[in-house]
Amino acid sequence: MAQIDTTAFETASANGAAFVDGTLLMELGMRAAAGRDGTADLVAAHMFFNLADRKGAAEAAFHRQDVAAQMSKAEISQALRNAREWLTRH
């Protein structure tokens, strides 16, 4: 799977992050939750579902809550920090 290197550019418009929509973020969350690219990564899944919810994806909040039920408080905190960091960079 291709990786998007959103850190290679100074601004979100330059790196394309401004054009990432809720559907793509949902797909990334589903891939991370299911472990389609290796081991399931619930922290990444939570982060992507959180970002997708902010972009208006209809089922993102449901999936985020479902994943959160399987995570520790520390993992949820890390996912929220990662999402805030992503938003700050983009």
Helices and strands as residue ranges (DSSP letters): H 12-15, G 17-19, H 22-34, H 42-54, H 60-68, H 73-89
